[in-house]
Amino acid sequence: MKTQVTLVLKEIPSLPVEAELINPENVTEKGIPEIKSMLLWCGNRQERVGDYFEVEITSLEESKNGVADPVLNSVNKGEGNLARLVLQGDLSKFKRLGQGMAAGEMLIQGSAGFHAGALMRGGTLLIEENAGDWLGAHMEGGQILVKGSAGHFVGSAYRGKTKGMTGGRILIGGDAGQMLGARMGRGLIAVEGDCGDVPGFGMMAGTILIQGTSGIRVGANMRRGTVILLQSKKLLPTFYYNCTYELPFWRLLYNQLIQAGFSLPASYQDVSFRRYSGDANEGGKGEILICHCP
């Protein structure tokens, strides 16, 4: 029988806590004492999960139609035996939550700290409030859903690395910071709100969608990939206009986002886009698509 492991924060720590071990795979088939004894780093001290959290384990009953409660909808198959992991409280001081997840369901009922979902390979991470910097950095698969806002460098490459996010999708219900999807290699990032400067910097593939306003230098140094802007924006002079047309894939992407809980007005369902190619300094094979509303 599938279980739910719930970690309830006792109090907000004074220093950041390295919490990369907290993920569904590491709590499955473990008892409360084992989970409480899992090691975390706080500053230069090694501490335990039980020092910060109360731990509860409950069974998940199936609904009448035989489908488990869909609070989280995992994109991976074969995850039925993994425990659902729920964390409650303000976890903005806890770094690397869900880092390296390969499968399962993880729900954070609060905010998450830096590097949440970094190096993620599968499963679903849902954050009900805000996320810190480096959300989904170097992500390879799965999905991250943030109901609030996210910090800088979402889906980006760490300094010194040449390629960031290479798969999966990140959906943000609020705003996002600077360098969104920097050096992105594949996957989808969608932002309902506004975005900081230089989204899509050095992109090599993948898709970024920004519904609100975006900062300056959109797509700077991008080599390939697609940035979709639903609000008009003055672009760098190294992007040149091609044409205005209806995107063959737009209806499919629109429907997928709506099904995932992303909020898009119905008026955007049938629109055309102005296509710009660039960055000319990097070969001009990337594209920025700006919604054209008659």
C-alpha positions as CSV (number, residue, x, y, z in Angstrom):
1,M,0.0,0.0,0.0
2,K,1.3,3.4,-0.9
3,T,2.1,5.7,2.0
4,Q,2.5,9.4,2.7
5,V,5.5,10.6,4.7
6,T,4.8,14.1,6.2
7,L,7.6,16.2,7.6
8,V,6.3,19.1,9.8
9,L,8.9,21.9,10.5
10,K,9.3,22.6,14.2
11,E,11.0,26.0,13.8
12,I,12.8,27.9,11.1
13,P,16.6,27.4,11.5
14,S,18.9,30.3,11.9
15,L,21.4,29.0,9.3
16,P,20.8,27.4,5.9
17,V,20.4,23.6,5.9
18,E,21.7,21.3,3.2
19,A,18.8,19.0,2.6
20,E,19.5,17.1,-0.6
21,L,18.7,13.8,1.1
22,I,15.1,14.8,1.5
23,N,13.3,13.2,-1.4
24,P,10.7,10.4,-2.0
25,E,13.2,7.7,-2.8
26,N,15.1,8.2,0.5
27,V,12.0,8.0,2.7
28,T,10.2,5.0,1.1
29,E,9.9,1.9,3.2
30,K,11.6,3.6,6.1
31,G,10.1,3.9,9.6
32,I,9.9,7.1,11.6
33,P,13.1,6.5,13.6
34,E,15.1,5.9,10.3
35,I,13.7,9.0,8.7
36,K,14.5,11.1,11.8
37,S,18.1,9.8,11.8
38,M,18.8,10.9,8.2
39,L,21.7,13.3,8.2
40,L,21.7,17.0,7.2
41,W,24.4,19.7,7.3
42,C,23.7,23.0,9.0
43,G,26.7,25.3,8.7
44,N,29.7,23.2,9.8
45,R,27.6,20.8,11.9
46,Q,26.0,17.6,10.9
47,E,22.5,17.2,12.3
48,R,19.4,15.0,11.7
49,V,16.0,15.3,10.1
50,G,14.5,14.8,13.6
51,D,16.2,17.9,14.9
52,Y,14.1,20.0,12.5
53,F,10.9,18.0,11.7
54,E,8.2,16.0,13.3
55,V,7.6,12.9,11.1
56,E,4.3,11.2,10.4
57,I,3.6,8.2,8.1
58,T,0.0,7.5,6.9
59,S,-1.5,5.2,4.2
60,L,-3.0,6.7,1.1
61,E,-6.4,5.3,0.3
62,E,-7.6,5.3,-3.3
63,S,-10.6,7.3,-4.4
64,K,-13.8,5.7,-5.6
65,N,-12.7,5.4,-9.2
66,G,-9.5,3.6,-8.2
67,V,-7.2,6.5,-8.9
68,A,-5.0,7.9,-6.1
69,D,-5.7,11.4,-4.9
70,P,-4.3,13.7,-7.7
71,V,-2.7,16.4,-5.6
72,L,0.4,15.7,-7.6
73,N,0.4,14.2,-11.0
74,S,3.7,12.5,-11.7
75,V,5.0,12.3,-15.2
76,N,6.9,9.1,-14.7
77,K,5.5,5.5,-14.8
78,G,6.1,2.8,-12.3
79,E,6.2,5.1,-9.3
80,G,3.3,3.4,-7.4
81,N,5.5,2.0,-4.7
82,L,7.3,5.2,-3.8
83,A,6.0,7.1,-0.8
84,R,4.5,10.5,-1.4
85,L,6.6,13.1,0.5
86,V,4.9,16.2,2.0
87,L,6.8,19.0,3.8
88,Q,5.0,21.6,5.8
89,G,6.3,25.0,6.9
90,D,8.5,27.8,5.7
91,L,11.4,25.9,4.2
92,S,13.2,28.8,2.6
93,K,16.3,28.1,4.7
94,F,16.4,24.5,3.4
95,K,18.5,24.1,0.3
96,R,18.5,21.4,-2.4
97,L,15.1,19.9,-1.5
98,G,14.3,17.3,-4.1
99,Q,17.8,17.5,-5.7
100,G,18.4,14.6,-7.9
101,M,14.9,13.2,-7.7
102,A,14.4,10.4,-10.2
103,A,10.8,9.5,-9.5
104,G,7.9,10.0,-7.1
105,E,5.8,12.9,-5.7
106,M,7.1,15.6,-3.4
107,L,4.8,18.5,-2.1
108,I,6.2,21.5,-0.3
109,Q,3.4,23.3,1.6
110,G,5.4,26.5,1.9
111,S,8.4,28.1,0.3
112,A,11.6,26.3,-0.7
113,G,15.2,27.5,-0.6
114,F,18.0,27.6,-3.2
115,H,18.6,24.7,-5.7
116,A,15.2,23.0,-5.2
117,G,14.8,20.3,-7.8
118,A,18.3,20.8,-9.1
119,L,19.7,17.8,-11.1
120,M,16.1,16.4,-11.1
121,R,15.7,13.4,-13.4
122,G,12.0,12.5,-13.0
123,G,8.9,12.7,-10.8
124,T,6.9,15.8,-9.7
125,L,7.9,18.5,-7.3
126,L,5.1,20.9,-6.3
127,I,6.0,24.1,-4.3
128,E,2.9,25.9,-3.0
129,E,4.6,29.2,-2.3
130,N,7.9,30.6,-3.5
131,A,11.2,29.0,-4.6
132,G,14.7,30.4,-4.3
133,D,17.5,30.8,-6.8
134,W,18.7,28.0,-9.1
135,L,15.3,26.2,-9.2
136,G,15.7,23.1,-11.4
137,A,19.3,23.9,-12.3
138,H,20.7,21.2,-14.6
139,M,17.3,19.5,-14.6
140,E,17.1,16.4,-16.8
141,G,13.4,15.2,-16.5
142,G,10.2,15.3,-14.5
143,Q,8.3,18.4,-13.7
144,I,8.5,21.3,-11.2
145,L,5.3,23.3,-10.4
146,V,5.6,26.5,-8.4
147,K,2.4,28.3,-7.4
148,G,4.3,31.4,-6.3
149,S,7.4,33.1,-7.7
150,A,10.9,31.9,-8.3
151,G,14.3,33.5,-7.9
152,H,17.2,33.9,-10.4
153,F,18.8,31.3,-12.7
154,V,15.7,29.0,-13.1
155,G,16.7,25.9,-15.1
156,S,20.2,27.5,-15.7
157,A,23.7,26.1,-15.8
158,Y,25.9,26.5,-12.7
159,R,28.9,28.8,-13.2
160,G,31.6,27.0,-15.1
161,K,29.2,24.6,-16.8
162,T,28.3,24.9,-20.5
163,K,24.8,23.4,-20.4
164,G,21.9,23.9,-18.0
165,M,18.5,22.2,-18.0
166,T,18.3,19.4,-20.6
167,G,14.8,18.0,-20.1
168,G,11.5,18.1,-18.2
169,R,9.4,21.2,-17.5
170,I,9.2,24.0,-15.0
171,L,5.9,25.9,-14.6
172,I,5.9,29.1,-12.4
173,G,2.6,30.7,-11.4
174,G,4.2,34.0,-10.3
175,D,7.3,35.9,-11.4
176,A,10.8,34.7,-12.1
177,G,14.2,36.4,-11.6
178,Q,17.1,37.1,-14.0
179,M,18.9,34.7,-16.3
180,L,15.8,32.4,-16.7
181,G,16.9,29.3,-18.7
182,A,20.5,30.4,-19.2
183,R,22.4,27.9,-21.4
184,M,19.3,25.8,-21.5
185,G,19.7,22.6,-23.6
186,R,16.2,21.2,-23.8
187,G,12.9,21.2,-21.9
188,L,10.2,23.8,-21.2
189,I,10.0,26.7,-18.8
190,A,6.8,28.7,-18.6
191,V,6.2,31.8,-16.4
192,E,2.7,33.3,-15.8
193,G,4.0,36.5,-14.4
194,D,7.0,38.8,-15.2
195,C,10.6,37.9,-15.7
196,G,13.9,39.6,-14.9
197,D,16.7,40.5,-17.3
198,V,18.4,38.3,-19.9
199,P,15.9,35.3,-20.2
200,G,17.2,32.6,-22.5
201,F,20.8,33.7,-22.3
202,G,23.0,31.4,-24.3
203,M,20.1,29.0,-25.1
204,M,21.0,25.9,-27.2
205,A,17.6,24.3,-27.4
206,G,14.3,24.1,-25.5
207,T,11.3,26.5,-25.1
208,I,10.8,29.4,-22.7
209,L,7.4,31.1,-22.4
210,I,6.8,34.4,-20.6
211,Q,3.3,35.6,-20.2
212,G,4.1,38.9,-18.4
213,T,6.7,41.5,-19.1
214,S,10.3,40.5,-19.5
215,G,13.5,42.4,-18.7
216,I,16.2,43.6,-21.1
217,R,18.4,41.6,-23.5
218,V,16.0,38.7,-24.1
219,G,17.8,35.8,-25.8
220,A,21.3,37.4,-25.7
221,N,23.9,35.0,-27.1
222,M,21.3,32.3,-27.8
223,R,22.4,29.7,-30.4
224,R,19.2,27.8,-30.9
225,G,15.9,27.3,-29.0
226,T,12.6,29.3,-28.8
227,V,11.6,32.1,-26.5
228,I,7.9,33.0,-26.6
229,L,6.8,36.4,-25.4
230,L,3.1,37.1,-24.9
231,Q,3.8,40.8,-24.4
232,S,5.6,43.1,-26.8
233,K,9.2,43.7,-26.2
234,K,12.0,45.7,-27.9
235,L,14.7,43.2,-28.8
236,L,18.4,43.4,-29.2
237,P,19.6,44.7,-32.7
238,T,21.1,41.2,-33.3
239,F,17.6,39.8,-33.8
240,Y,16.0,40.4,-37.2
241,Y,12.3,40.1,-38.2
242,N,11.3,37.1,-40.4
243,C,7.5,37.0,-40.7
244,T,4.2,36.9,-38.8
245,Y,2.4,33.6,-38.8
246,E,0.3,31.1,-36.8
247,L,2.5,28.6,-35.0
248,P,1.7,25.0,-35.9
249,F,2.5,23.8,-32.3
250,W,0.9,26.7,-30.4
251,R,-2.5,25.1,-29.9
252,L,-0.9,21.9,-28.6
253,L,1.4,23.8,-26.2
254,Y,-1.5,26.0,-25.0
255,N,-3.7,22.9,-24.2
256,Q,-0.8,21.1,-22.4
257,L,-0.2,24.2,-20.2
258,I,-3.9,24.6,-19.4
259,Q,-4.2,20.9,-18.4
260,A,-1.2,21.3,-16.1
261,G,-2.9,24.2,-14.3
262,F,-1.1,27.0,-16.0
263,S,-3.3,30.1,-16.3
264,L,-3.6,31.5,-19.9
265,P,-6.5,33.7,-21.1
266,A,-8.7,32.1,-23.7
267,S,-8.0,35.1,-26.0
268,Y,-4.4,33.7,-26.5
269,Q,-5.7,30.4,-27.9
270,D,-5.9,31.6,-31.5
271,V,-3.2,34.2,-32.1
272,S,-0.3,34.7,-34.5
273,F,3.3,35.5,-33.7
274,R,6.0,37.7,-35.1
275,R,9.1,35.7,-35.6
276,Y,12.6,37.1,-35.0
277,S,15.8,35.1,-35.7
278,G,19.0,35.6,-33.6
279,D,21.3,36.0,-31.9
280,A,23.1,37.0,-35.1
281,N,26.4,37.1,-33.2
282,E,25.9,33.3,-32.5
283,G,24.8,32.2,-36.0
284,G,21.2,33.4,-35.9
285,K,19.5,30.0,-35.5
286,G,17.5,30.8,-32.4
287,E,14.1,32.4,-32.5
288,I,12.0,34.8,-30.4
289,L,8.2,34.7,-31.0
290,I,6.2,37.7,-29.9
291,C,2.5,37.5,-29.7
292,H,0.8,39.5,-32.4
293,C,-2.7,40.7,-31.1
294,P,-4.6,42.5,-33.9
